[in-house]
Amino acid sequence: MNRDEQRLNHQLDRLERVLPGWLHQILLWLRAPGAAWLRIPLGLMLVFGGLLSFLPILGIWMLPLGLLLLAQDLPFLRRPVRRALIGAERRWIRWKRRR
């Protein structure tokens, strides 16, 4: 396991701790090493759906979720996705402090 993969896994572990139980279980299942057969097509469909966010049912929320799933298996996405997770966490903490 290389450094980017370890760092991404650390960030995903932190994310899992704050998710509701049912969502935590789904993410654990999707992150399992044997789930790549599901993770890659699902990630691609979510990215494609996020690009079509102007349609009524689809939304921009699909894009980061798809990239998150794809980053588990595509090394070139690990660093940007990890940085996005760190940035989102910092913005969330800043927003909570202001409230």
C-alpha positions, 0 to 999 in steps of 0.5 A, a space after each residue: 500500500 503506497 502513501 497516497 492510498 494510506 492517506 486516503 484510507 485514513 481520511 475515509 476512516 475519519 469520514 466513516 466515524 461520523 456517518 450514521 450506522 447504516 451508511 457506515 456499513 454500506 461504505 465499509 462494504 464498498 471499501 472491501 478489497 473484493 468489491 472493486 467489481 461493484 465500486 468501479 461501475 458504480 463510481 463511473 455511473 455516479 460521475 456520469 450522473 453528476 455531469 448530467 446534474 441539470 436533469 431533474 433527478 440527477 444532482 451534482 452530489 453524484 460527482 464527488 461520491 463517484 470520484 470517492 469510489 473510483 479513487 479506491 482503485 485508480 491511483 491518480 485520483 487518490 491525492 486529489 480526492 484526499 485533498 478534497 476530503 480534507 478541505 471539505 472537513 475543514 470547511 465543515 468545522 469552520 461552519 460549525 464553529 460559526 454557528 
